[in-house]
C-alpha cells in the first residue's frame, strides 16, 4: 500500500496505521462494472453511492459520510488521485468519476484520513493507478447490449518491446436511461508510453473524455406513485462535459536506499449545465429607474426583473402559461501542477525505517458563467425557453419614486443578473512522514503536511458586481501519528490520530452571502469569508491474514473511527426557489465501525462487510427550510423587510443526524466456478434509512432503506472468447437513493393545470399534490439485464 500518492512509498498493509482497502484490476472486473463508483460500492465497507442527479454516470461516492461527488454544492471531503495527479476539479473540488475508463484501472486504494494526501483528504483519499504496457500485454474487445437501450464497447491493448512499452484503452457507452430525458453518452480513453532503464522508469500518459448526460434529479413522491418511476420533475437538465489531461511521471532509484519520484500534469476541463426549474417570478408593476423602462415581472420579494438584450435592459414580454426558468451554468478550466517526492529506506539506529519527504503545487484557472432564461411550462414539466435572459437592475435609485421616502425595498434586484467571473487557485503542500520499526513487531509512523491555499475571484461581468472580487488564503500544518503492532504472524493491531483541512472552494466562497443567494451549483454573490474545515480523526482496529497450505486465503479487518469537523461548510437552501448559499455550521461528527472479511480458494471467492456510520451535527444552527412542511420555526427577520410573511426556518441541534448518510451498510457477495469455464456470482448491497436534505432538524420521517441483489455470470467458449450476462436489481426493488423537498403549490400550478404553449398535461389529469407532503426522491434503477461478448487477442 502507498503511504502517499506517488510511487516509492509502498509498505505492507500490516504497517499502515489507518483504515485501508485495496482492489486489483481482477476485483474491479469481476462484476463487469463500467462505473468505478459501483465497484467501490460493492467492495469497500464504508462506501455508499448517492445519486442526486438521477443518472448512473453522475453518481457520487460517499465514504464514512464524506463526499466525492460530481455535484457542486455538496461538501466535498475526499481527495482523489489518478497516477499521482489530484483530479478534484479546481472550481468546486468535485470528482467526475465517468472520466476514468474502468478497463484501464490497474489497482486502487481507499484510505481513511491521511494528511499526506493534501487538501480535501479530511474524510480520506482514493488513489487510482492506471495500467501500462509493462503490466498488461495483449488486446481485448468487449461489447455489451441490454436494458434501456444500453450499447457499449470497451477495448484495450498493451505491448512491450525491450525497455519500451505502450498501452491504450477506450470505452464508448450509450444508454437511454430508465427515466424520461435520462439518456447518457460517454466517450473516454487512456494511453500510456513507458520506458525503463537501470534504476529508472518514466511514463507519458494521457486521458481524454467527453460525456453528455441527461440529469433527472428527484421527483415528488406523489408524481412517482401516479406516473411511475420513469417520471421526471422539471426538464431539461443536461450536463455536457469534456476533459483532456496529460501527465509525465517517473521514479529514479538514486541509491540502493533512496528513490526519487515525481509527476507533472496539465488538465483542461469544460462543462456546461442547463436546468429547467419552477419559478417564483410573478407579474407585477414597478417604477423604472436610471432610464430603464418599467417591467412586468418580479421575484417573490418584489425585486424587479428585466430582459437583457444587446441594447441593455428592456421590459419583459410575458409568455402565456405558467412561468419557469432555465438556469445555465458553465466553466472552462485549465490546471497544471507537479509533485516531487524522495523516499529513504536506509536503516536507522539498526532498525528498519522509511522516511518520505515531498512537495506539490497545483494551479487552476476557471472562467465561469451563469444566467437565467425566462421560460414557460410544457407537458411533463418541460420548460421551454423564451429567449429572454433575465437580469436585475443594478442601478435602481436609493428611493424608488413611489412616494415613500424609505430606502428602496428591492433587496434582491440583481439575484438573477448574469454572472461572469474568473477564479485562480494556487495550492502548495510540503509533507514528511517516517515509519520506524521499533521492534520486529511494533512500527511507529509520524508525519505531517503543511498546506497553503490561495483562492482569488475576479468579476468579469456586470461592474456593479465587483464585490465578488477578492482573495482568500488558507494555511495549516496537519500532524499525524500512528502505530501498528503484530500480535502474531497472522494478526496485527493498529491505531492513529491525524488532522486534515479543507479550504473553502471558489464555488463556496463566491456564494456565501445569505442576502444574495445563488443559482444552485453557481457562484453568483459577494463573499463573506468562509473558514477552512479542519478534521481530527482517531482510529483503532485489527487486521488478520491467513494463508493455508491448500492455497486458500482469508483476510479480515475490524476498525473503529471518529472524525470531528470544525467549521464544517454546508449548503443552505434559500427562500427563492432554486437558490442557495454556503455557510460554516460549526462542528459535525462522523463515527462508527467497519468490519470486513473475504475468503478465496481456487473455485470459490466470497466477501462480506458491515459499516456503521453515525454522522451528526454537533452545533446549533438556524437555517431556512422553505419547502419542508414539518419545520415551523420562524426565521430571524430584518425589521425593514417588506415581506409580511415570516419565512420558515429549521433548528439544527447537537445530535441531529446529517442528511443523506445511512447509518448501516451491509454487503455480501460471492463467485463460484461451476466448471473450469463457467463462473456464477452475486452481490447484495443493503443500506438503512437516511435523512432528507432540507430536514436537518430531523422532524420528518427518513427516506427508507433498501436492499438489492445483482447477479453476474460468464462462460469461456474458448480461451479467447467469453460470453457473460448481468442482472441489476434482481427482485425489482422500488426504493429511493436521495431525498429532498419541493414547492407543492408551484408544482401544482405547473403540472396538471399548466396552460403553456403545450397546453395542460393530460397525462397528469387527476394528480393532486398534498401541501403537507413536499418530499421528492431519486428512484433507483429497476430490474435491468445486460449481455456481452469479450474477445481476447
C-alpha positions in Angstrom: 0.0 0.0 0.0 1.2 3.5 -0.8 1.5 6.0 2.1 1.4 8.9 -0.4 0.0 9.5 -3.9 3.4 8.8 -5.6 5.3 5.6 -6.1 8.2 4.6 -3.8 6.1 4.9 -0.6 4.8 1.3 -0.7 4.7 -0.6 2.6 2.9 -3.8 3.6 -0.7 -3.3 4.6 0.2 -4.6 8.1 2.2 -1.4 8.7 -0.5 1.1 7.7 -1.9 2.8 10.8 -5.2 3.8 9.1 -8.2 2.0 7.7 -7.3 0.9 4.2 -8.6 -1.3 1.4 -7.0 -2.2 -1.9 -8.6 -3.6 -5.0 -6.9 -5.1 -8.0 -8.0 -5.0 -11.7 -9.4 -8.5 -11.2 -11.5 -7.2 -8.3 -12.7 -4.3 -10.4 -13.6 -6.5 -13.4 -15.3 -9.4 -11.6 -18.8 -7.9 -11.9 -18.1 -6.3 -15.3 -18.9 -2.8 -13.9 -18.3 0.2 -16.2 -18.6 2.7 -13.4 -15.7 2.7 -10.8 -18.1 4.0 -8.1 -20.2 0.9 -8.4 -17.1 -1.3 -7.7 -16.4 0.9 -4.6 -20.0 0.5 -3.5 -19.8 -3.3 -3.8 -16.5 -3.9 -2.0 -15.5 -1.0 0.3 -17.2 -1.3 3.7 -17.7 2.4 4.5 -18.8 3.4 0.9 -22.3 4.0 -0.4 -23.2 5.5 -3.7 -25.6 8.5 -3.7 -27.5 9.8 -6.7 -28.5 13.5 -6.5 -28.8 13.8 -10.3 -30.7 10.7 -11.3 -28.2 9.2 -13.7 -25.9 6.2 -13.2 -23.0 8.0 -14.8 -23.2 11.0 -12.4 -23.4 9.3 -9.1 -21.2 10.2 -6.1 -19.1 8.2 -3.7 -19.7 8.7 0.0 -17.1 7.2 2.3 -17.7 7.3 6.1 -20.1 10.2 5.5 -17.7 12.3 3.4 -18.3 13.0 -0.3 -16.5 12.8 -3.6 -19.3 13.8 -6.0 -19.6 15.4 -9.4 -22.3 17.8 -7.9 -21.2 21.3 -7.0 -22.8 22.2 -3.7 -22.1 19.0 -1.8 -19.4 19.4 0.9 -16.5 17.5 -0.8 -14.3 15.6 1.7 -12.2 13.0 -0.3 -9.1 13.6 -2.3 -8.9 11.5 -5.5 -5.7 10.8 -7.4 -5.0 9.3 -10.8 -1.4 8.3 -11.3 -0.3 10.8 -8.6 -2.4 13.7 -10.0 -5.1 15.2 -7.9 -8.2 15.1 -10.1 -10.7 17.1 -7.8 -11.8 19.9 -10.2 -10.5 23.3 -9.4 -13.8 25.2 -9.1 -15.6 23.1 -6.5 -13.3 20.1 -5.7 -15.9 17.9 -7.5 -14.9 14.5 -8.9 -16.1 13.3 -12.4 -15.9 9.6 -12.0 -17.1 9.0 -15.5 -13.9 10.3 -17.0 -11.9 7.2 -15.9 -12.0 4.2 -18.2 -12.9 1.3 -15.9 -11.0 -1.2 -18.1 -7.8 0.8 -17.8 -7.5 0.7 -14.0 -4.6 -1.5 -12.6 -5.5 -1.0 -8.9 -7.0 1.4 -6.5 -6.6 2.1 -2.8 -9.2 3.6 -0.4 -7.6 5.1 2.7 -9.0 7.0 5.6 -7.9 10.4 6.7 -4.2 10.8 5.9 -2.9 14.4 5.7 -0.1 13.4 3.3 -2.8 13.3 0.5 -3.2 17.1 0.9 -6.3 19.3 0.7 -9.7 17.8 0.9 -8.5 14.5 2.4 -10.5 15.2 5.5 -12.5 12.0 5.1 -9.9 10.0 3.2 -8.3 9.5 -0.2 -8.8 7.3 -3.2 -5.6 6.6 -5.1 -6.1 5.1 -8.6 -3.2 3.6 -10.6 -3.7 3.0 -14.3 -2.4 0.1 -16.5 0.7 0.3 -18.7 2.4 -1.9 -21.2 4.7 -3.4 -18.6 1.9 -4.9 -16.6 -0.6 -5.6 -19.4 0.2 -7.2 -22.8 -2.3 -8.4 -25.3 -5.6 -7.0 -26.5 -9.3 -7.5 -25.9 -12.6 -6.0 -27.1 -15.8 -6.2 -25.0 -19.2 -5.4 -26.5 -22.5 -5.2 -24.4 -26.2 -4.6 -25.0 -29.1 -4.6 -22.7 -31.9 -2.8 -20.9 -32.9 0.8 -21.6 -31.0 0.9 -24.9 -27.6 0.2 -23.4 -24.9 -0.2 -26.1 -21.2 -0.1 -25.3 -17.8 -1.2 -26.5 -14.6 -1.4 -24.5 -11.2 -2.2 -25.8 -7.6 -2.2 -24.6 -4.2 -3.2 -25.9 -0.7 -3.3 -24.4 2.7 -4.4 -25.7 6.3 -4.4 -24.6 9.5 -4.3 -26.6 12.7 -4.3 -24.6 12.8 -1.3 -22.4 9.7 0.3 -24.0 6.0 -0.4 -23.5 2.8 1.1 -24.7 -0.8 0.7 -23.6 -4.2 2.2 -24.7 -7.8 1.8 -23.6 -11.1 3.2 -24.9 -14.8 2.9 -23.9 -17.9 4.2 -25.7 -21.2 3.9 -23.9 -24.8 4.9 -25.0 -27.7 4.5 -22.6 -31.3 5.7 -22.9 -31.9 5.6 -19.2 -34.9 4.2 -17.4 -36.5 7.7 -16.9 -37.6 10.3 -19.3 -34.8 12.5 -20.6 -32.1 10.4 -18.8 -30.0 9.4 -21.7 -26.2 9.3 -21.5 -23.4 9.2 -24.0 -19.9 8.5 -22.7 -16.6 8.5 -24.5 -13.4 8.0 -22.6 -9.9 6.9 -23.3 -6.4 6.4 -21.8 -3.0 5.9 -23.3 0.5 5.4 -21.8 4.0 5.2 -23.2 6.7 4.0 -20.8 10.4 3.3 -20.7 12.6 1.5 -18.2 16.3 1.7 -17.6 18.7 0.8 -14.9 17.0 2.1 -11.8 14.6 4.4 -13.6 11.2 4.3 -15.1 9.2 7.1 -16.9 5.7 7.3 -18.3 4.0 9.8 -20.5 0.2 9.3 -20.4 -3.0 11.0 -21.4 -6.7 10.8 -20.5 -9.5 12.1 -22.7 -13.2 12.1 -22.0 -16.5 13.5 -23.3 -19.9 13.0 -21.8 -23.5 14.1 -22.5 -25.7 13.2 -19.6 -29.4 13.8 -19.1 -29.9 14.6 -15.4 -33.3 13.8 -14.0 -32.9 14.6 -10.2 -35.5 14.0 -7.5 -39.3 13.6 -8.2 -42.3 14.2 -5.9 -43.4 11.0 -4.3 -47.0 11.6 -5.5 -45.8 12.0 -9.1 -43.9 8.7 -8.9 -46.9 7.0 -7.4 -49.1 8.5 -10.1 -47.0 8.1 -13.2 -44.3 5.5 -12.3 -40.6 5.6 -11.9 -40.0 6.9 -15.4 -41.3 10.3 -14.5 -39.1 13.4 -14.2 -39.8 16.7 -12.5 -38.7 19.8 -14.5 -36.6 19.4 -17.6 -34.4 20.0 -19.5 -31.5 19.1 -17.2 -28.4 18.3 -19.3 -24.7 18.2 -18.4 -22.1 18.3 -21.1 -18.5 17.7 -20.1 -15.2 17.5 -21.8 -11.7 16.8 -20.3 -8.2 16.3 -21.6 -5.3 15.5 -19.3 -1.6 14.7 -20.0 1.0 13.8 -17.4 4.6 12.8 -17.1 5.6 10.7 -14.1 8.7 8.8 -13.2 10.8 7.2 -10.5 14.6 7.0 -10.2 16.5 4.8 -7.8 19.2 7.3 -6.9 21.0 4.9 -4.5 20.1 1.4 -3.2 18.2 3.1 -0.4 16.9 6.3 -1.9 14.3 6.8 -4.7 13.0 10.0 -6.2 9.7 10.2 -7.9 7.6 12.9 -9.4 4.7 13.9 -11.7 3.8 16.9 -13.7 0.5 17.4 -15.5 -1.8 19.7 -17.5 -5.6 19.3 -17.3 -8.3 21.0 -19.3 -12.0 20.7 -18.2 -15.0 22.3 -19.8 -18.6 21.8 -18.6 -22.0 23.3 -19.3 -25.2 22.6 -17.4 -28.8 23.7 -18.2 -31.5 23.2 -15.7 -35.2 23.8 -16.2 -36.9 24.9 -13.0 -40.2 26.1 -11.5 -40.0 29.8 -10.9 -41.4 32.1 -8.3 -41.4 35.1 -10.6 -44.7 37.0 -10.5 -46.3 39.5 -12.9 -46.0 43.0 -11.3 -45.8 46.7 -11.9 -42.9 48.6 -10.6 -41.5 52.0 -11.4 -38.4 52.2 -13.6 -35.1 53.6 -12.6 -32.0 55.1 -14.2 -33.7 55.4 -17.5 -34.8 51.7 -17.6 -38.4 51.2 -18.6 -40.9 49.5 -16.3 -41.0 45.7 -16.1 -43.9 43.3 -15.7 -42.1 40.6 -13.7 -40.7 40.5 -10.2 -39.1 38.0 -7.8 -41.1 36.8 -4.8 -39.8 39.6 -2.6 -40.7 42.3 -5.2 -37.4 42.7 -6.9 -37.9 44.0 -10.5 -36.6 41.9 -13.4 -35.7 42.9 -16.9 -34.7 41.2 -20.1 -31.1 41.6 -21.1 -30.5 42.4 -24.8 -27.8 43.8 -27.0 -29.0 47.3 -26.2 -29.1 46.8 -22.4 -32.1 46.3 -20.1 -35.6 46.2 -21.6 -39.0 45.3 -20.4 -40.0 41.6 -20.3 -42.6 40.1 -22.7 -44.6 37.7 -20.7 -45.4 34.4 -22.4 -48.7 32.5 -22.0 -48.9 29.9 -19.3 -47.1 29.0 -16.1 -43.7 30.7 -15.9 -40.4 28.8 -15.3 -36.8 29.4 -15.8 -33.8 27.7 -17.5 -30.7 28.2 -15.3 -27.5 27.9 -17.2 -24.0 27.5 -15.8 -20.7 26.7 -17.4 -17.0 26.6 -16.6 -13.8 26.4 -18.6 -10.9 25.3 -16.6 -7.1 25.0 -17.2 -5.0 23.4 -14.5 -1.4 22.3 -14.1 1.0 21.3 -11.4 3.7 19.0 -10.2 4.7 16.8 -7.2 8.2 15.7 -6.1 9.0 13.1 -3.5 12.1 11.4 -2.1 12.0 8.1 -0.1 14.9 6.8 2.0 14.6 3.2 3.2 18.0 3.0 5.0 18.1 1.5 8.4 18.0 4.0 11.3 19.8 3.0 14.6 20.0 -0.5 13.3 16.2 -0.7 12.7 14.2 -0.7 9.5 13.0 2.8 8.6 11.2 4.5 5.8 11.4 8.3 5.5 9.3 10.2 3.0 9.6 13.9 2.1 7.7 15.7 -0.7 6.1 18.8 -2.1 3.3 19.6 -4.5 1.9 22.6 -6.4 -1.4 22.8 -8.2 -2.8 25.8 -10.1 -6.3 26.2 -11.5 -7.7 28.9 -13.8 -11.5 28.9 -14.2 -13.7 31.0 -16.4 -17.2 30.7 -15.0 -20.6 32.0 -16.2 -24.2 31.8 -15.0 -27.5 33.1 -16.2 -31.3 32.5 -16.1 -33.6 32.5 -19.1 -37.4 33.0 -18.8 -39.4 30.0 -19.8 -42.9 28.5 -19.8 -44.1 25.0 -19.0 -45.0 22.3 -21.4 -46.4 18.9 -20.6 -44.2 16.5 -18.5 -42.8 19.5 -16.6 -40.6 20.5 -19.5 -39.6 24.2 -19.5 -39.4 25.9 -22.9 -37.1 29.0 -23.1 -38.4 32.3 -24.4 -35.0 33.6 -25.4 -35.2 36.4 -22.8 -32.2 36.3 -20.4 -33.2 37.7 -17.1 -31.4 40.5 -15.2 -32.0 42.7 -12.3 -31.4 46.5 -12.5 -28.2 47.2 -10.6 -28.8 51.0 -10.9 -32.0 51.4 -9.0 -32.1 54.7 -7.1 -32.0 54.8 -3.4 -35.7 55.8 -3.5 -38.0 54.1 -5.9 -40.1 57.2 -6.8 -43.2 55.6 -5.2 -43.8 58.4 -2.8 -42.2 56.6 0.1 -39.0 58.2 1.4 -37.8 54.9 2.8 -34.9 53.2 1.1 -35.7 51.1 -1.9 -37.1 47.7 -0.6 -35.9 45.6 -3.5 -33.0 43.9 -1.8 -32.9 41.1 -4.4 -32.9 43.2 -7.5 -29.8 41.6 -9.0 -30.3 38.0 -7.9 -30.7 36.8 -11.5 -28.3 39.1 -13.2 -25.9 37.1 -15.4 -22.6 36.4 -13.8 -19.2 36.1 -15.3 -16.1 35.6 -13.2 -12.6 34.2 -13.2 -11.1 32.2 -10.3 -7.5 31.5 -9.7 -6.5 28.6 -7.4 -3.0 28.0 -6.1 -2.4 25.1 -3.7 1.1 24.3 -2.2 1.9 21.4 0.0 5.1 20.2 1.8 5.0 16.9 3.7 7.1 14.4 5.5 6.4 11.0 7.1 8.6 8.5 8.9 7.7 4.8 9.6 10.2 3.3 12.1 10.3 -0.3 13.2 10.8 0.0 17.0 10.9 -3.8 17.1 10.1 -6.6 14.7 6.5 -6.3 15.8 6.0 -2.6 16.5 6.1 0.1 13.8 5.5 3.8 14.7 4.6 6.3 12.0 4.8 10.0 12.5 4.3 12.7 9.9 2.6 15.9 8.8 1.8 18.2 5.9 1.7 22.0 5.6 -1.0 23.2 3.2 -1.3 26.7 1.7 -4.3 27.7 -0.5 -4.9 30.9 -2.3 -8.3 31.4 -4.0 -8.8 34.6 -6.0 -12.1 35.7 -7.5 -12.3 38.3 -10.3 -15.6 39.7 -11.5 -15.5 39.9 -15.3 -19.2 40.7 -15.8 -21.5 43.5 -14.6 -19.3 46.2 -13.0 -21.8 46.7 -10.2 -20.9 43.1 -9.0 -17.3 44.0 -8.3 -17.9 43.0 -4.7 -17.3 39.5 -6.0 -13.6 40.4 -6.3 -11.4 39.1 -3.5 -8.6 36.9 -2.4 -8.9 34.3 0.3 -5.9 32.5 1.7 -5.8 29.4 4.0 -2.8 27.6 5.6 -2.4 24.9 8.1 0.0 22.3 9.3 -1.7 18.9 9.8 0.1 16.3 12.0 -0.4 12.6 12.1 0.8 9.8 14.3 0.1 6.1 14.5 1.3 2.6 15.2 0.9 -1.0 14.1 1.7 -4.0 16.4 2.0 -7.5 15.0 0.4 -9.7 17.7 1.3 -12.8 15.8 2.2 -13.5 12.2 -1.5 -13.5 11.2 -2.9 -10.7 13.4 -2.0 -7.1 13.8 -3.4 -4.1 15.8 -3.3 -0.5 14.6 -4.2 2.9 15.9 -3.7 6.5 14.9 -4.6 10.2 15.1 -4.5 12.6 12.2 -5.6 16.1 11.3 -6.5 17.4 7.8 -8.0 20.6 6.4 -10.3 21.6 3.5 -10.0 25.1 2.1 -13.3 26.6 1.0 -13.6 26.3 -2.8 -14.1 29.1 -5.2 -17.7 28.0 -5.7 -18.4 28.2 -2.0 -16.5 31.4 -1.3 -18.3 33.3 -4.1 -21.7 32.0 -2.9 -21.6 32.6 0.8 -23.9 35.7 1.3 -27.4 34.8 2.5 -28.6 38.2 1.3 -27.5 37.3 -2.2 -28.3 33.6 -2.8 -27.0 31.8 -5.9 -28.3 29.5 -8.6 -27.7 26.1 -7.1 -24.3 24.9 -8.5 -23.4 28.5 -9.1 -21.1 31.2 -7.7 -23.0 34.4 -8.0 -22.8 36.6 -4.9 -20.4 38.6 -2.8 -18.2 36.7 -0.4 -18.3 37.0 3.4 -15.2 34.9 4.4 -15.6 31.2 5.0 -13.4 29.5 7.4 -11.5 26.3 6.4 -12.7 23.0 7.6 -10.4 21.1 10.0 -10.9 17.4 10.7 -9.4 15.5 13.6 -9.6 11.7 13.2 -9.0 8.9 15.7 -8.8 5.2 14.6 -8.2 1.8 16.2 -8.5 -1.6 14.7 -7.4 -5.2 14.0 -6.3 -6.9 10.8 -5.9 -10.6 10.1 -4.4 -12.5 7.2 -4.3 -16.3 6.9 -2.7 -18.3 4.1 -3.3 -22.0 4.1 -1.2 -24.8 2.6 -4.1 -25.7 0.4 -3.9 -22.3 -1.4 -6.9 -20.8 0.4 -6.6 -17.3 1.8 -8.6 -15.5 4.4 -8.4 -11.7 5.2 -10.4 -9.8 7.7 -10.5 -6.4 9.5 -12.3 -4.7 12.3 -11.9 -1.0 13.0 -13.4 2.0 14.9 -13.1 5.6 13.8 -14.2 9.1 14.9 -13.8 12.2 12.8 -14.7 15.6 14.2 -15.1 18.5 11.8 -14.6 22.1 13.0 -16.2 24.9 10.9 -17.9 22.5 8.6 -19.3 24.0 5.4 -22.9 23.2 4.4 -25.2 24.3 1.6 -28.4 26.1 2.7 -31.5 26.4 0.5 -32.9 29.9 0.1 -36.5 31.0 0.2 -36.2 31.8 -3.5 -36.8 28.6 -5.5 -33.6 27.1 -7.0 -31.3 29.3 -5.0 -28.9 28.7 -2.1 -25.7 29.7 -0.4 -22.9 28.2 1.7 -22.0 28.8 5.4 -19.9 27.5 8.2 -22.1 25.4 10.5 -19.8 24.8 13.5 -18.9 21.2 14.4 -20.1 17.9 12.8 -19.0 14.4 13.7 -18.8 11.1 11.8 -18.0 8.0 13.9 -18.6 4.3 13.6 -17.2 0.8 13.0 -16.2 -1.1 9.9 -15.8 -4.9 9.6 -14.9 -6.9 6.6 -13.9 -10.5 5.6 -13.1 -12.2 2.4 -12.2 -15.8 1.5 -10.5 -17.1 -1.6 -9.8 -20.6 -3.0 -9.3 -22.0 -6.4 -13.0 -22.3 -7.2 -14.7 -20.0 -4.6 -14.5 -16.4 -3.6 -16.7 -14.7 -1.0 -16.8 -11.5 0.9 -18.9 -9.7 3.5 -18.7 -6.3 5.2 -20.7 -4.1 7.6 -20.2 -0.5 8.4 -21.9 1.7 11.0 -21.6 5.4 10.2 -23.2 7.8 12.7 -23.0 11.3 11.1 -24.4 14.1 13.3 -24.3 17.9 13.8 -22.6 19.0 17.0 -23.6 22.7 16.9 -26.8 24.6 17.0 -27.8 26.4 13.8 -31.0 28.1 12.5 -31.3 27.9 8.7 -34.1 28.4 6.1 -36.3 25.5 5.2 -38.9 27.0 2.9 -40.3 23.8 1.5 -40.2 21.4 4.5 -43.8 21.5 5.9 -42.6 19.9 9.1 -40.4 22.8 10.1 -42.2 25.7 11.7 -39.5 27.8 13.4 -39.9 31.5 12.5 -36.8 32.8 10.8 -35.0 35.8 12.3 -36.4 38.7 10.2 -34.9 42.1 9.3 -37.4 44.7 10.6 -37.0 46.7 7.4 -38.1 43.8 5.2 -41.2 44.5 3.2 -42.4 40.9 3.1 -45.3 40.4 5.6 -44.9 36.7 5.5 -42.4 35.4 8.1 -40.3 32.7 6.4 -39.9 29.2 7.9 -36.6 28.0 9.3 -35.4 24.9 11.0 -33.3 24.5 14.1 -30.3 22.1 13.9 -29.5 20.8 17.4 -26.4 18.9 18.5 -27.1 15.2 17.9 -29.3 15.7 14.8 -28.4 13.3 12.0 -26.8 14.7 8.9 -28.8 14.2 5.7 -28.0 11.6 3.1 -25.9 9.3 5.3 -27.3 5.8 6.0 -26.2 4.6 9.4 -25.9 0.9 8.4 -24.4 -0.6 5.3 -24.2 -4.3 4.7 -22.6 -6.0 1.7 -22.1 -9.7 0.8 -21.1 -11.4 -2.4 -19.5 -14.5 -4.0 -18.1 -16.0 -7.2 -18.2 -19.8 -7.8 -16.7 -21.7 -10.7 -19.4 -24.2 -11.5 -17.0 -25.7 -14.1 -13.5 -24.6 -15.1 -15.1 -22.4 -17.8 -18.4 -21.3 -16.2 -18.5 -18.8 -13.3 -21.5 -17.6 -11.4 -21.7 -14.8 -8.8 -23.9 -12.4 -6.9 -23.7 -9.3 -4.8 -26.2 -8.0 -2.2 -26.0 -4.3 -1.1 -28.1 -3.0 1.7 -28.3 0.4 3.4 -30.5 1.7 6.2 -32.7 4.9 6.1 -31.3 8.4 5.6 -32.4 11.9 6.5 -33.9 14.1 3.7 -31.8 17.1 2.6 -33.7 20.0 4.0 -34.7 18.1 7.1 -31.5 18.8 9.2 -33.8 19.3 12.2 -34.9 15.6 11.8 -38.7 16.2 12.1 -39.8 14.3 9.0 -39.7 10.5 8.6 -36.5 9.4 6.9 -36.1 8.0 3.4 -36.5 4.2 3.8 -33.5 1.9 3.5 -33.1 -0.7 0.8 -31.5 -4.0 -0.2 -30.8 -5.0 -3.8 -29.3 -8.2 -5.4 -27.2 -8.2 -8.5 -26.2 -11.3 -10.5 -23.3 -11.9 -12.9 -22.2 -15.0 -14.8 -19.6 -15.7 -17.5 -18.7 -18.7 -19.8 -15.5 -19.2 -21.7 -16.4 -20.6 -25.0 -12.7 -20.8 -25.8 -9.6 -19.5 -24.2 -10.1 -16.3 -26.2 -13.9 -15.9 -26.3 -16.1 -15.2 -23.3 -19.8 -14.6 -23.1 -21.4 -13.0 -20.0 -24.6 -11.8 -18.5 -25.5 -9.3 -15.8 -28.7 -8.6 -13.8 -29.1 -5.5 -11.7 -31.8 -5.3 -9.0 -32.9 -8.9 -9.5 -36.1 -8.5 -7.4 -37.0 -5.2 -8.9 -37.0 -3.4 -5.5 -38.5 0.1 -5.7 -36.6 2.5 -3.4 -35.1 5.9 -3.4 -31.4 6.8 -3.0 -31.8 10.6 -2.4 -34.5 12.8 -0.9 -35.2 16.5 -0.6 -38.2 18.9 -0.8 -40.1 20.9 -3.4 -42.7 23.7 -3.6 -46.1 21.9 -3.8 -48.1 25.0 -4.7 -45.9 25.9 -7.7 -45.7 22.3 -8.8 -49.5 22.0 -8.9 -49.6 25.2 -11.0 -47.0 23.9 -13.4 -48.4 20.4 -13.7 -52.0 19.3 -14.4 -53.2 22.9 -14.9 -50.3 24.2 -16.8 -51.5 26.3 -19.7 -48.3 27.0 -21.6 -47.9 26.7 -25.3 -48.2 22.9 -24.9 -51.5 23.2 -23.0 -52.4 21.2 -19.9 -50.6 17.9 -19.4 -53.3 15.2 -20.0 -51.0 12.5 -18.5 -51.3 14.2 -15.1 -55.0 14.6 -15.1 -56.2 13.8 -11.6 -52.9 14.4 -9.9 -53.1 16.5 -6.7 -50.2 17.5 -4.5 -50.7 17.3 -0.8 -49.4 20.5 0.7 -48.2 18.5 3.7 -46.1 16.2 1.6 -43.3 18.0 -0.2 -40.9 15.0 -0.3 -39.1 14.3 -3.6 -36.8 11.3 -4.1 -34.5 10.0 -6.8 -35.7 6.5 -7.7 -33.2 3.6 -8.1 -32.8 1.7 -11.3 -35.4 -1.1 -11.7 -34.7 -4.6 -12.9 -32.2 -4.5 -15.8 -30.4 -7.2 -17.8 -27.3 -7.0 -20.0 -25.4 -9.4 -22.1 -22.0 -9.2 -23.7 -19.1 -10.9 -25.5 -15.4 -10.4 -24.7 -12.8 -11.4 -27.2 -9.1 -11.7 -26.3 -6.3 -11.5 -28.8 
